[in-house]
Amino acid sequence: MRQLLTILAVTLWALTASSAAPRWESVDTPVSVLTQIEQRVEDNGVDMAVSDGYIYIGTSRPVTVKVFTILGQLISQESLTAGTHRLRMTARGVYILKIGPATRRVTI
């Protein structure tokens, strides 16, 4: 019985951990001031930078951002307000970002 409860607890923990989508957080650092930027793209008033396992988005207007794996699985979809936001990417790899009408490939 104890083994069954342990298996159930581990399974529930794994399901909740895997379904937790990464969240965008607002930051005070402007994208243009970031040091050690690995990749930077400016498009339609939106700055995007990748640094230290984070994806940074700086925008002067509200924009919808979608993050996909290279296989097309949606990781995050959120409408961001004007300002600078960042998303922590826990796994290294290649991702596809759709920022409004623009699509970009980023490598973490």
All heavy atoms as an XYZ file, in Angstrom:
831
protein
N       0.817     -1.190      0.000
C       0.000      0.000      0.000
C       0.867      1.263      0.000
O       0.556      2.234     -0.682
C      -0.916     -0.035      1.228
C      -1.868      1.111      1.293
S      -3.054      0.988     -0.047
C      -4.162      2.242      0.389
N       1.950      1.223      0.765
C       2.854      2.371      0.826
C       3.490      2.629     -0.537
O       3.652      3.771     -0.942
C       3.929      2.129      1.872
C       4.773      3.358      2.113
C       5.859      3.170      3.106
N       5.401      2.526      4.322
C       6.166      2.214      5.337
N       7.444      2.500      5.289
N       5.691      1.624      6.402
N       3.848      1.562     -1.255
C       4.439      1.719     -2.584
C       3.439      2.363     -3.547
O       3.802      3.213     -4.360
C       4.901      0.378     -3.137
C       6.133     -0.165     -2.467
C       6.524     -1.516     -3.035
O       5.685     -2.238     -3.569
N       7.795     -1.858     -2.905
N       2.193      1.952     -3.456
C       1.156      2.507     -4.318
C       0.967      3.999     -4.052
O       0.866      4.803     -4.988
C      -0.170      1.764     -4.113
C      -1.333      2.210     -4.989
C      -0.990      2.045     -6.454
C      -2.582      1.433     -4.643
N       0.952      4.388     -2.782
C       0.831      5.809     -2.448
C       2.047      6.603     -2.918
O       1.916      7.732     -3.391
C       0.635      5.987     -0.941
C      -0.736      5.558     -0.406
C      -0.759      5.653      1.109
C      -1.824      6.393     -1.017
N       3.229      6.023     -2.803
C       4.450      6.686     -3.270
C       4.403      6.884     -4.782
O       4.719      7.962     -5.286
C       5.692      5.874     -2.879
O       5.695      5.698     -1.465
C       6.954      6.563     -3.320
N       3.999      5.870     -5.503
C       3.893      5.960     -6.965
C       2.867      7.014     -7.352
O       3.089      7.829     -8.250
C       3.544      4.584     -7.577
C       4.722      3.630     -7.412
C       3.144      4.731     -9.045
C       4.410      2.202     -7.773
N       1.740      7.042     -6.655
C       0.701      8.030     -6.936
C       1.209      9.448     -6.663
O       0.989     10.354     -7.465
C      -0.540      7.738     -6.096
C      -1.717      8.694     -6.288
C      -2.208      8.658     -7.725
C      -2.829      8.359     -5.329
N       1.897      9.629     -5.561
C       2.419     10.952     -5.219
C       3.449     11.423     -6.242
O       3.440     12.582     -6.665
C       3.035     10.933     -3.826
N       4.344     10.560     -6.652
C       5.364     10.916     -7.643
C       4.712     11.227     -8.984
O       5.093     12.184     -9.664
C       6.415      9.789     -7.769
C       7.321     10.014     -8.969
C       7.226      9.679     -6.491
N       3.725     10.466     -9.370
C       3.023     10.700    -10.633
C       2.309     12.049    -10.618
O       2.391     12.817    -11.581
C       2.013      9.574    -10.913
O       2.696      8.324    -10.908
C       1.317      9.775    -12.240
N       1.609     12.356     -9.523
C       0.936     13.644     -9.417
C       1.922     14.797     -9.435
O       1.682     15.825    -10.072
C       0.080     13.697     -8.150
C      -1.196     12.859     -8.169
C      -1.869     12.890     -6.812
C      -2.132     13.347     -9.253
N       3.043     14.655     -8.762
C       4.057     15.702     -8.760
C       4.614     15.914    -10.162
O       4.787     17.044    -10.599
C       5.190     15.342     -7.801
C       6.303     16.331     -7.855
C       6.359     17.545     -7.245
C       7.510     16.206     -8.601
N       7.529     18.189     -7.562
C       8.257     17.385     -8.404
C       8.042     15.230     -9.427
C       9.494     17.587     -8.990
C       9.269     15.435    -10.010
C       9.984     16.610     -9.788
N       4.881     14.826    -10.881
C       5.423     14.933    -12.236
C       4.428     15.617    -13.173
O       4.810     16.427    -14.015
C       5.796     13.559    -12.771
N       3.160     15.293    -13.025
C       2.143     15.913    -13.882
C       2.017     17.404    -13.609
O       1.918     18.208    -14.536
C       0.787     15.236    -13.676
C       0.627     13.854    -14.291
C      -0.703     13.239    -13.885
C       0.741     13.917    -15.801
N       2.027     17.808    -12.355
C       1.916     19.232    -12.058
C       3.178     19.983    -12.447
O       3.119     21.121    -12.888
C       1.601     19.478    -10.569
O       2.617     18.870     -9.775
C       0.235     18.927    -10.198
N       4.345     19.364    -12.299
C       5.595     20.030    -12.662
C       5.703     20.207    -14.168
O       6.182     21.229    -14.655
C       6.792     19.241    -12.137
N       5.263     19.225    -14.932
C       5.390     19.315    -16.390
C       4.353     20.244    -17.002
O       4.572     20.796    -18.063
C       5.277     17.924    -17.018
O       3.967     17.416    -16.827
N       3.213     20.439    -16.342
C       2.176     21.284    -16.927
C       2.360     22.759    -16.575
O       1.656     23.602    -17.092
C       0.796     20.816    -16.451
O       0.682     21.005    -15.056
N       3.293     23.063    -15.699
C       3.523     24.457    -15.322
C       4.279     25.161    -16.443
O       5.451     24.908    -16.670
C       4.310     24.536    -14.025
N       3.579     26.019    -17.153
C       4.195     26.733    -18.265
C       5.063     27.866    -17.724
O       4.742     28.467    -16.710
C       3.112     27.298    -19.178
N       6.170     28.134    -18.393
C       6.993     29.261    -17.961
C       6.207     30.565    -18.094
O       5.388     30.718    -18.988
C       8.194     29.231    -18.903
C       7.832     28.324    -20.015
C       6.697     27.478    -19.560
N       6.455     31.498    -17.180
C       5.731     32.758    -17.168
C       6.657     33.920    -17.473
O       7.791     33.955    -17.022
C       5.087     32.986    -15.791
C       4.118     31.917    -15.330
C       2.802     31.957    -16.003
N       2.197     33.277    -15.792
C       1.100     33.671    -16.363
N       0.487     32.900    -17.200
N       0.616     34.868    -16.126
N       6.154     34.885    -18.220
C       6.885     36.116    -18.492
C       6.840     36.971    -17.242
O       5.810     37.060    -16.579
C       6.258     36.859    -19.661
C       6.495     36.204    -20.976
C       5.694     35.290    -21.583
C       7.607     36.409    -21.840
N       6.249     34.914    -22.781
C       7.423     35.583    -22.963
C       8.742     37.207    -21.780
C       8.319     35.531    -24.019
C       9.639     37.152    -22.830
C       9.427     36.327    -23.933
N       7.949     37.599    -16.915
C       7.978     38.525    -15.787
C       8.484     39.879    -16.261
O       9.317     39.963    -17.159
C       8.838     37.985    -14.652
C      10.261     37.695    -15.035
C      11.048     37.031    -13.911
O      10.461     36.581    -12.939
O      12.279     36.993    -14.045
N       7.967     40.920    -15.659
C       8.350     42.278    -16.010
C       9.667     42.631    -15.328
O       9.872     42.283    -14.162
C       7.253     43.241    -15.575
O       7.497     44.513    -16.075
N      10.581     43.283    -16.060
C      11.874     43.686    -15.507
C      12.113     45.155    -15.803
O      11.530     45.733    -16.713
C      13.041     42.834    -16.067
C      12.930     41.393    -15.606
C      13.101     42.886    -17.562
N      13.008     45.761    -15.024
C      13.313     47.178    -15.193
C      14.431     47.434    -16.198
O      14.594     48.537    -16.680
C      13.710     47.804    -13.854
C      12.531     47.855    -12.896
O      11.382     47.937    -13.371
O      12.760     47.789    -11.680
N      15.237     46.426    -16.513
C      16.384     46.588    -17.395
C      15.931     46.738    -18.846
O      15.270     45.854    -19.372
C      17.317     45.366    -17.304
O      17.613     45.131    -15.947
C      18.574     45.563    -18.104
N      16.258     47.846    -19.509
C      15.930     47.965    -20.925
C      16.740     46.953    -21.743
O      17.886     46.662    -21.412
C      16.344     49.390    -21.290
C      16.613     50.084    -20.014
C      16.881     49.042    -18.980
N      16.144     46.429    -22.784
C      16.809     45.424    -23.614
C      18.098     45.980    -24.203
O      19.098     45.284    -24.304
C      15.860     44.937    -24.736
C      16.578     43.993    -25.676
C      14.653     44.252    -24.129
N      18.125     47.257    -24.563
C      19.300     47.839    -25.213
C      20.497     47.947    -24.270
O      21.626     48.114    -24.720
C      18.960     49.218    -25.767
O      18.531     50.065    -24.720
N      20.287     47.843    -22.958
C      21.364     48.002    -21.995
C      21.967     46.655    -21.584
O      23.005     46.595    -20.935
C      20.838     48.759    -20.746
C      21.915     48.941    -19.697
C      20.276     50.100    -21.155
N      21.340     45.561    -21.967
C      21.814     44.243    -21.554
C      23.235     44.001    -22.036
O      23.584     44.324    -23.168
C      20.904     43.145    -22.109
C      19.495     43.113    -21.550
C      18.684     42.073    -22.284
C      19.500     42.831    -20.079
N      24.046     43.429    -21.172
C      25.413     43.078    -21.564
C      25.469     41.614    -21.950
O      24.618     40.821    -21.560
C      26.383     43.337    -20.402
O      25.970     42.559    -19.276
C      26.420     44.803    -20.040
N      26.461     41.261    -22.707
C      26.689     39.883    -23.159
C      25.479     39.328    -23.907
O      25.058     38.203    -23.695
C      27.031     38.969    -21.996
C      28.274     39.373    -21.254
C      28.542     38.490    -20.053
O      27.711     37.700    -19.638
N      29.717     38.625    -19.494
N      24.911     40.140    -24.781
C      23.759     39.682    -25.563
C      24.244     38.707    -26.614
O      25.128     39.009    -27.395
C      23.016     40.873    -26.203
C      22.374     41.710    -25.116
C      21.984     40.398    -27.199
C      21.690     42.948    -25.621
N      23.654     37.514    -26.618
C      24.037     36.494    -27.576
C      23.351     36.701    -28.923
O      23.906     36.418    -29.963
C      23.678     35.109    -27.030
C      24.383     34.781    -25.734
C      23.828     33.541    -25.076
O      23.039     32.823    -25.715
O      24.172     33.300    -23.922
N      22.135     37.178    -28.885
C      21.353     37.314    -30.098
C      20.383     38.471    -29.900
O      19.755     38.588    -28.858
C      20.571     36.014    -30.316
C      20.084     35.808    -31.694
C      19.542     34.390    -31.851
O      19.226     33.712    -30.896
N      19.427     33.960    -33.063
N      20.273     39.359    -30.870
C      19.374     40.499    -30.726
C      18.690     40.788    -32.055
O      19.326     40.775    -33.099
C      20.127     41.729    -30.260
C      19.213     42.901    -30.092
C      19.882     44.026    -29.390
N      18.894     45.081    -29.288
C      19.167     46.287    -28.941
N      20.389     46.622    -28.648
N      18.234     47.185    -28.879
N      17.415     41.062    -31.998
C      16.634     41.360    -33.196
C      15.749     42.556    -32.884
O      15.140     42.616    -31.825
C      15.749     40.160    -33.597
C      14.895     40.500    -34.789
C      16.598     38.939    -33.885
N      15.691     43.514    -33.786
C      14.761     44.639    -33.658
C      13.794     44.553    -34.824
O      14.208     44.439    -35.961
C      15.503     45.969    -33.697
C      16.413     46.196    -32.525
C      17.108     47.544    -32.617
O      16.543     48.459    -33.227
O      18.214     47.640    -32.080
N      12.503     44.607    -34.527
C      11.512     44.503    -35.584
C      10.219     45.181    -35.144
O       9.674     44.848    -34.101
C      11.244     43.039    -35.911
C      10.416     42.864    -37.166
O      10.410     43.782    -38.004
O       9.780     41.813    -37.312
N       9.748     46.134    -35.924
C       8.466     46.799    -35.683
C       8.326     47.350    -34.264
O       7.311     47.185    -33.610
C       7.308     45.835    -35.970
C       7.265     45.419    -37.417
O       7.690     46.166    -38.295
N       6.771     44.232    -37.674
N       9.364     47.996    -33.754
C       9.281     48.575    -32.417
C       9.416     47.582    -31.291
O       9.133     47.896    -30.149
N       9.836     46.351    -31.605
C      10.004     45.316    -30.586
C      11.463     44.897    -30.585
O      12.005     44.511    -31.614
C       9.101     44.093    -30.875
C       9.336     43.007    -29.849
C       7.639     44.496    -30.900
N      12.109     44.995    -29.424
C      13.481     44.493    -29.262
C      13.406     43.120    -28.620
O      12.612     42.897    -27.701
C      14.295     45.403    -28.342
C      14.596     46.745    -28.971
O      14.573     46.826    -30.203
O      14.858     47.696    -28.218
N      14.242     42.205    -29.078
C      14.301     40.874    -28.512
C      15.765     40.520    -28.314
O      16.581     40.767    -29.191
C      13.643     39.857    -29.443
C      13.401     38.522    -28.806
S      14.455     37.131    -29.259
C      14.992     37.405    -30.862
N      16.105     40.007    -27.152
C      17.480     39.613    -26.863
C      17.467     38.294    -26.110
O      16.511     37.973    -25.401
C      18.179     40.684    -26.029
N      18.553     37.532    -26.269
C      18.727     36.278    -25.553
C      20.017     36.390    -24.771
O      21.065     36.708    -25.336
C      18.795     35.090    -26.534
C      19.052     33.797    -25.788
C      17.520     34.996    -27.349
N      19.945     36.156    -23.462
C      21.125     36.267    -22.622
C      20.958     35.428    -21.364
O      19.915     35.505    -20.705
C      21.355     37.735    -22.251
O      22.495     37.858    -21.434
N      21.968     34.637    -21.042
C      22.020     33.867    -19.798
C      20.783     33.013    -19.548
O      20.285     32.939    -18.433
C      22.245     34.795    -18.600
C      23.570     35.524    -18.682
O      24.526     34.942    -19.231
O      23.654     36.665    -18.202
N      20.251     32.373    -20.562
C      19.101     31.493    -20.389
C      17.761     32.200    -20.324
O      16.752     31.583    -20.016
N      17.737     33.491    -20.589
C      16.496     34.270    -20.604
C      16.243     34.794    -22.009
O      17.170     35.117    -22.735
C      16.581     35.487    -19.668
C      16.469     35.169    -18.210
C      17.603     34.994    -17.439
C      15.222     35.053    -17.593
C      17.504     34.711    -16.081
C      15.117     34.774    -16.244
C      16.261     34.608    -15.492
O      16.159     34.328    -14.157
N      14.969     34.915    -22.349
C      14.557     35.624    -23.550
C      13.969     36.940    -23.066
O      13.069     36.957    -22.224
C      13.499     34.842    -24.345
C      14.064     33.501    -24.815
C      12.999     35.672    -25.524
C      13.039     32.602    -25.465
N      14.510     38.051    -23.561
C      14.043     39.383    -23.188
C      13.268     39.988    -24.348
O      13.704     39.900    -25.498
C      15.225     40.303    -22.863
C      15.949     39.951    -21.591
C      16.981     39.031    -21.592
C      15.600     40.557    -20.388
C      17.657     38.710    -20.424
C      16.267     40.246    -19.222
C      17.292     39.316    -19.236
O      17.946     39.001    -18.083
N      12.133     40.597    -24.045
C      11.328     41.296    -25.036
C      11.112     42.716    -24.520
O      10.644     42.901    -23.395
C       9.950     40.626    -25.240
C      10.103     39.192    -25.709
C       9.086     41.446    -26.196
C      10.535     39.036    -27.131
N      11.454     43.700    -25.332
C      11.183     45.103    -25.008
C      10.263     45.670    -26.063
O      10.542     45.550    -27.258
N       9.155     46.236    -25.652
C       8.183     46.741    -26.608
C       7.580     48.053    -26.107
O       7.470     48.274    -24.913
C       7.066     45.699    -26.875
O       6.147     46.223    -27.816
C       6.359     45.303    -25.611
N       7.209     48.895    -27.057
C       6.588     50.174    -26.713
C       5.064     50.105    -26.826
O       4.387     51.088    -26.586
C       7.117     51.272    -27.630
O       6.860     50.925    -28.978
N       4.564     48.942    -27.196
C       3.119     48.754    -27.340
C       2.771     47.327    -26.909
O       3.649     46.465    -26.867
C       2.697     48.973    -28.796
C       3.413     48.045    -29.762
C       3.050     48.314    -31.211
N       3.914     47.619    -32.116
C       3.872     46.318    -32.391
N       2.991     45.551    -31.793
N       4.711     45.768    -33.245
N       1.508     47.058    -26.590
C       1.123     45.685    -26.243
C       1.355     44.743    -27.420
O       1.147     45.114    -28.575
C      -0.368     45.787    -25.916
C      -0.585     47.229    -25.592
C       0.405     47.994    -26.430
N       1.819     43.531    -27.128
C       2.118     42.566    -28.179
C       1.860     41.150    -27.645
O       2.022     40.890    -26.454
C       3.580     42.722    -28.670
C       4.559     42.363    -27.594
C       3.837     41.938    -29.929
N       1.438     40.258    -28.535
C       1.248     38.860    -28.176
C       2.495     38.083    -28.560
O       2.989     38.202    -29.683
C       0.021     38.269    -28.905
O      -1.129     39.014    -28.520
C      -0.176     36.806    -28.543
N       3.003     37.295    -27.609
C       4.220     36.517    -27.832
C       3.908     35.037    -27.633
O       3.302     34.659    -26.630
C       5.337     36.949    -26.862
C       6.583     36.113    -27.074
C       5.641     38.420    -27.012
N       4.324     34.233    -28.605
C       4.187     32.780    -28.502
C       5.586     32.183    -28.618
O       6.379     32.610    -29.460
C       3.314     32.224    -29.617
C       1.878     32.684    -29.555
C       1.079     32.091    -30.703
C      -0.339     32.617    -30.698
N      -1.125     32.047    -31.811
N       5.890     31.200    -27.781
C       7.174     30.510    -27.810
C       6.899     29.040    -28.110
O       6.092     28.403    -27.418
C       7.927     30.642    -26.472
C       9.269     29.934    -26.542
C       8.105     32.113    -26.094
N       7.572     28.522    -29.141
C       7.410     27.132    -29.560
C       8.753     26.411    -29.476
O       9.804     27.035    -29.648
C       6.938     27.048    -31.023
C       5.607     27.681    -31.283
C       5.511     29.005    -31.668
C       4.446     26.944    -31.163
C       4.291     29.593    -31.933
C       3.213     27.522    -31.421
C       3.130     28.850    -31.809
N       8.710     25.099    -29.269
C       9.921     24.299    -29.426
C      10.184     24.180    -30.917
O       9.331     24.515    -31.740
C       9.756     22.882    -28.835
O       8.764     22.175    -29.587
C       9.392     22.923    -27.365
N      11.346     23.671    -31.258
C      11.682     23.499    -32.671
C      10.754     22.467    -33.335
O      10.572     22.466    -34.550
C      13.176     23.131    -32.848
C      13.620     23.312    -34.300
C      13.437     21.721    -32.379
C      13.655     24.729    -34.763
N      10.105     21.626    -32.524
C       9.173     20.627    -33.046
C       7.746     21.157    -33.159
O       6.847     20.452    -33.579
C       9.186     19.385    -32.157
C      10.531     18.669    -32.066
C      10.457     17.530    -31.067
C      10.958     18.178    -33.434
N       7.535     22.433    -32.752
C       6.229     23.050    -32.907
C       5.338     23.000    -31.678
O       4.194     23.437    -31.732
N       5.825     22.482    -30.562
C       5.024     22.428    -29.341
C       4.982     23.809    -28.689
O       6.023     24.418    -28.447
C       5.606     21.417    -28.366
C       4.829     21.309    -27.077
C       5.485     20.368    -26.086
O       6.597     19.890    -26.306
N       4.798     20.108    -24.995
N       3.782     24.309    -28.404
C       3.617     25.619    -27.777
C       4.066     25.540    -26.322
O       3.572     24.728    -25.546
C       2.161     26.067    -27.856
C       1.832     27.432    -27.260
C       2.533     28.534    -28.045
C       0.333     27.653    -27.258
N       5.016     26.397    -25.949
C       5.531     26.439    -24.583
C       4.868     27.555    -23.804
O       4.493     27.389    -22.650
C       7.058     26.652    -24.585
C       7.743     25.447    -25.177
C       7.570     26.924    -23.188
C       9.227     25.614    -25.303
N       4.731     28.728    -24.417
C       4.183     29.888    -23.737
C       3.445     30.759    -24.732
O       3.894     30.940    -25.857
C       5.312     30.694    -23.081
O       4.839     31.908    -22.563
N       2.313     31.295    -24.290
C       1.557     32.255    -25.090
C       1.039     33.300    -24.131
O       0.334     32.976    -23.175
C       0.393     31.582    -25.809
C      -0.474     32.551    -26.564
C      -1.617     31.868    -27.297
O      -1.669     30.657    -27.393
N      -2.528     32.651    -27.805
N       1.412     34.548    -24.365
C       1.004     35.596    -23.450
C       0.946     36.942    -24.168
O       1.734     37.198    -25.070
C       1.983     35.680    -22.282
C       1.448     36.460    -21.111
C       2.182     36.151    -19.826
O       2.771     35.071    -19.686
O       2.151     37.026    -18.957
N       0.022     37.781    -23.751
C      -0.058     39.156    -24.241
C       0.731     40.025    -23.275
O       0.404     40.091    -22.094
C      -1.504     39.624    -24.305
O      -2.201     38.898    -25.279
N       1.777     40.662    -23.782
C       2.647     41.489    -22.952
C       2.278     42.956    -23.113
O       1.966     43.402    -24.208
C       4.111     41.280    -23.340
C       4.641     39.857    -23.255
C       6.095     39.813    -23.710
C       4.507     39.310    -21.850
N       2.341     43.692    -22.018
C       2.109     45.128    -22.060
C       3.399     45.819    -22.492
O       4.447     45.178    -22.617
C       1.689     45.641    -20.672
O       2.733     45.324    -19.739
C       0.392     45.008    -20.222
N       3.342     47.108    -22.702
C       4.541     47.869    -23.063
C       5.542     47.780    -21.917
O       5.172     47.783    -20.747
C       4.181     49.314    -23.344
N       6.829     47.678    -22.273
C       7.875     47.575    -21.265
C       8.836     46.455    -21.615
O       8.856     45.958    -22.743
N       9.634     46.047    -20.645
C      10.607     44.972    -20.837
C      10.185     43.766    -20.012
O       9.852     43.900    -18.838
C      12.012     45.430    -20.410
O      12.357     46.615    -21.136
C      13.039     44.354    -20.705
N      10.195     42.608    -20.651
C       9.775     41.369    -20.011
C      10.823     40.297    -20.295
O      11.531     40.367    -21.303
C       8.427     40.909    -20.550
C       7.361     41.952    -20.432
N       6.603     42.100    -19.309
C       6.949     42.911    -21.288
C       5.756     43.103    -19.475
N       5.954     43.611    -20.689
N      10.885     39.282    -19.408
C      11.811     38.181    -19.653
C      11.141     36.859    -19.328
O      10.236     36.779    -18.497
C      13.091     38.347    -18.857
C      12.947     38.132    -17.378
C      14.271     38.292    -16.685
N      14.114     38.058    -15.259
C      15.082     38.132    -14.394
N      16.297     38.443    -14.790
N      14.855     37.903    -13.112
N      11.628     35.820    -20.005
C      11.132     34.460    -19.823
C      12.324     33.554    -19.581
O      13.258     33.529    -20.393
C      10.365     33.998    -21.064
C       9.834     32.573    -21.053
C       8.707     32.435    -20.027
C       9.334     32.184    -22.426
N      12.342     32.843    -18.478
C      13.431     31.921    -18.148
C      13.226     30.619    -18.911
O      12.170     29.992    -18.813
C      13.442     31.642    -16.646
C      14.430     30.600    -16.220
C      15.793     31.204    -16.155
N      16.737     30.222    -15.651
C      17.983     30.171    -16.028
N      18.448     31.041    -16.888
N      18.789     29.271    -15.542
N      14.224     30.239    -19.702
C      14.185     28.981    -20.438
C      15.073     27.987    -19.695
O      16.280     28.189    -19.600
C      14.671     29.187    -21.871
C      13.859     30.204    -22.653
S      12.094     29.843    -22.734
C      12.094     28.373    -23.721
N      14.470     26.945    -19.152
C      15.219     25.995    -18.346
C      16.003     25.002    -19.188
O      17.004     24.467    -18.724
C      14.278     25.226    -17.406
O      13.252     24.613    -18.180
C      13.644     26.175    -16.398
N      15.558     24.750    -20.403
C      16.232     23.786    -21.268
C      16.928     24.504    -22.417
O      16.356     25.384    -23.055
C      15.229     22.788    -21.825
N      18.173     24.122    -22.666
C      18.900     24.672    -23.802
C      18.318     24.090    -25.075
O      17.848     22.966    -25.091
C      20.377     24.340    -23.690
C      21.024     24.923    -22.441
C      22.488     24.575    -22.361
N      23.260     25.257    -23.390
C      23.787     26.469    -23.249
N      23.632     27.109    -22.121
N      24.482     27.022    -24.222
N      18.383     24.871    -26.145
C      17.878     24.373    -27.414
C      17.521     25.501    -28.353
O      17.834     26.666    -28.128
N      16.820     25.141    -29.414
C      16.380     26.094    -30.428
C      14.876     26.276    -30.263
O      14.129     25.301    -30.154
C      16.704     25.589    -31.847
C      16.202     26.555    -32.901
C      18.201     25.359    -31.995
N      14.441     27.520    -30.215
C      13.034     27.857    -30.027
C      12.583     28.805    -31.128
O      13.378     29.525    -31.706
C      12.811     28.522    -28.662
C      13.141     27.613    -27.512
C      14.410     27.604    -26.946
C      12.188     26.738    -27.003
C      14.716     26.747    -25.903
C      12.490     25.884    -25.957
C      13.753     25.896    -25.410
O      14.056     25.047    -24.385
N      11.287     28.812    -31.387
C      10.676     29.713    -32.354
C       9.815     30.697    -31.578
O       8.979     30.293    -30.773
C       9.802     28.940    -33.373
C      10.592     27.818    -34.046
C       9.188     29.903    -34.386
C      11.769     28.276    -34.859
N      10.037     31.995    -31.814
C       9.249     33.048    -31.173
C       8.392     33.722    -32.218
O       8.893     34.116    -33.267
C      10.159     34.103    -30.546
C      10.471     33.951    -29.072
C      11.339     32.751    -28.839
C      11.094     35.193    -28.554
N       7.128     33.851    -31.936
C       6.220     34.620    -32.787
C       5.826     35.841    -31.971
O       5.126     35.736    -30.975
C       5.000     33.799    -33.163
C       4.067     34.523    -34.099
C       3.215     33.556    -34.879
C       2.251     34.248    -35.795
N       2.828     35.164    -36.737
N       6.352     36.991    -32.376
C       6.124     38.254    -31.685
C       5.268     39.115    -32.598
O       5.776     39.689    -33.558
C       7.451     38.963    -31.355
C       8.381     38.023    -30.615
C       7.207     40.236    -30.578
C       9.805     38.512    -30.529
N       3.978     39.170    -32.318
C       3.061     39.861    -33.226
C       3.111     39.185    -34.582
O       3.000     37.964    -34.677
N       3.367     39.936    -35.658
C       3.429     39.322    -36.985
C       4.802     38.735    -37.332
O       4.944     38.008    -38.304
C       3.119     40.493    -37.922
C       3.620     41.683    -37.188
C       3.376     41.395    -35.720
N       5.823     39.025    -36.519
C       7.194     38.579    -36.824
C       7.478     37.214    -36.183
O       6.998     36.911    -35.099
C       8.195     39.600    -36.311
N       8.278     36.412    -36.875
C       8.694     35.106    -36.361
C      10.210     35.058    -36.356
O      10.850     35.409    -37.350
C       8.141     33.967    -37.240
O       6.719     34.083    -37.278
C       8.519     32.613    -36.687
N      10.787     34.626    -35.232
C      12.238     34.567    -35.096
C      12.644     33.234    -34.470
O      11.933     32.667    -33.666
C      12.756     35.689    -34.187
C      12.529     37.063    -34.738
C      13.487     37.330    -35.886
N      13.297     38.670    -36.410
C      12.683     38.941    -37.547
N      12.178     37.982    -38.266
N      12.585     40.183    -37.967
N      13.837     32.776    -34.829
C      14.431     31.580    -34.239
C      15.477     32.042    -33.232
O      16.289     32.932    -33.513
C      15.121     30.734    -35.318
C      15.791     29.482    -34.779
C      16.513     28.736    -35.874
N      17.564     29.528    -36.489
C      18.821     29.567    -36.050
N      19.187     28.869    -34.995
N      19.723     30.309    -36.665
N      15.462     31.448    -32.037
C      16.458     31.791    -31.020
C      17.098     30.517    -30.493
O      16.485     29.454    -30.481
C      15.850     32.584    -29.830
C      15.313     33.919    -30.290
C      14.777     31.799    -29.125
N      18.345     30.649    -30.119
C      19.102     29.528    -29.562
C      19.497     29.864    -28.136
O      20.072     30.916    -27.881
C      20.367     29.257    -30.407
O      19.961     29.033    -31.758
C      21.101     28.046    -29.883
N      19.162     28.998    -27.222
C      19.504     29.185    -25.817
C      20.680     28.289    -25.497
O      20.712     27.151    -25.827
C      18.325     28.813    -24.886
C      17.073     29.581    -25.241
C      18.692     28.997    -23.427
C      17.097     31.041    -24.968
